Amino acid sequence: MGRHAEELEAERTYELIKKEKEENGTFIKSFLRFLFSQLGLVLVVVGVAVGGNGTIQITKNTNKIGFFNSTFKGALLYISIELPNEQILYAQKQDQARKIIGAENYMAAAFWSYTHDLDTYNYSYTQ
């Protein structure tokens, strides 16, 4: 180092100077921290379920989707999204129920003939 650099180095003071942080947007930061905390996310989910984006109503008689103001808009939106798949599953369940009823009717008819047609199916006596 040269002489001038040594003089400058001797004049310098190495004191720690802390700058105060500028507090811009503290409310927004604290609000976002709360919003993405566990409690905040639960409140967001409940808010969407109760008054979410969508105004859909499903009428019971015609299964049509119509628009109206409701308290449970988010829940009705979810129902309207799931409705086509639920109807397919319901139709499959009805088909299975018809098959079961048919099998029950067949078994009832078969056992009726065993109990009432004594000439053909009477195995209690030796023939």
N, C-alpha and C positions, 0 to 999 in steps of 0.2 A: 504494500500500500504506500501511496505517496504521503507526503507531509500534510497536504490539505485534507486528504481522506482521514488521516489520524485525528486531526483537529475536529473534524465533523463528528467522528465517532465518539470523541471525548465529550462533546457538547450534548449528544443525544441522551435522553433519559428513557429508560425502559420501564415505564410504569404501565400497568395494565389498566386500560381505559375501557370500561364497559359502556356500550351504547345501550340506551334504553330501547326496548323493542317497541315498534309502533303497533298499537293495538287496533288494527283495521279489521272490521268484520268479525269481532269476537262473538256477537250474537249469532251470526250465521254459522260460525264454526261450532259453537256449543249446540245449536239446534241440530246441525247435521250429525254431530256425535251422538246426541240423544236419539235421533231418527234411526240411525244404524246400530243402536244398541239392541239388546234382546227385547227389552220392553218396548222400545220404539217400533221395532219390526212387527211385534205382536199387534200393536195398535194400528199400524198400517194395514196389516192383513184383515183385522176386524173392520176397519174403515172401508176397505174395498168390498168386503163381503156384505156390509150393511148398505152402503150407498155408492157402490162402484160405478164404473163407466158403462152404462147400458141400461136401457129401459125396456126390458122384455118381459112379456107376460105369456104364460101358457094357459090356455083355457082348457078345462077338463073335458068338455063335451066334444070339441072338434079338434083338439090338439093343434090348433093354429097358433102361430106366434104373432102377437100384436104389441104395440107400443103404449106405454102408460107410465105415470109417475108412481113409483113404489118405494117403500122403505128398504126393501131387500133387493136392490138392483143388481148387485154383484152376484148374489146367490142365484137369482133368476137368470143372469147371463150364463153362469156355469151350467145350470140346468138346461138351458137352450142349446148349449154346445154339446152336452152329453145326450140329449134327447134322441137323435137318430140311432145311436148305438144302443141305447136302452130299449128302443122299440124293436130293434133286431133281436136282442137277447130275449125280450118278452115273447116274441113270436116263436123263437126256438123253444122256450119253456112250454108254450102252449102246444107245440107239436109233440114234445116229449110227453106231456100230460095226456094228449089224445092217444098216443101209443100205449101208455100205461092203462088207460081206461079200456082200450080195445083188448089188451091182454087180460084184464080183470073180467071183462064180459066173456071172453073165450073160456077162461077157467071156470067161471060160474056156470056156463052152459054145459061144459064137459062134466063137471061134478053133479049137475042136476040130472043129467042122463044116467050117471052111475047110481044115483040114489033112487030115482023114480022108475027106471026101466028094470024091474026086478027079474023079468024073464031072461034078459040077456046078461046082466051083470050081477046076478045073485050068486056069489061064491060061498055063501054060508052053508049051503046044502051040497051034498055030493051029487053029482049028476050021472 
